[in-house]
C-alpha cells in the first residue's frame, strides 16, 4: 500500500476519533427529533418509536457530547503526530518530482 493511502486512512481515523462522540450525540438527537421526540440532558423523556421507548437511549447517547472534550484534544495531538510523516512523504514526493528523468 502506498504511503499516501495509509496517511489518508490514518487522517480519516483521526477525524473519526476526534469528532466521533459529537457525531453520535448530535446524530441521536436529530434522529429522535425526526420522530417527534424531545431530547433533554436533564432527564430521560419518553420517546416511543414504532411501539418501543427509546427515551433512555437518546438520553444516554446525548451524554457522548461530553467525551468530545477529551477526544478533540486527542485528535489535535494525533494530528500533530500525523503531520510529521505526512510532511516527510510530501517532501519526498516533491524531491522526486524535481529530479530530472523521474
Secondary structure, DSSP 8 states (H G I E B T S, - for coil): --HHHHHHHHHHHHHHHHHHHHHHHHHHHHHHHHTT----SSS----EETTEE-HHHHHHHHGGGGGHHHHHHHHHHHHHHHHHHHHHHHHHHHHHHHSTT-
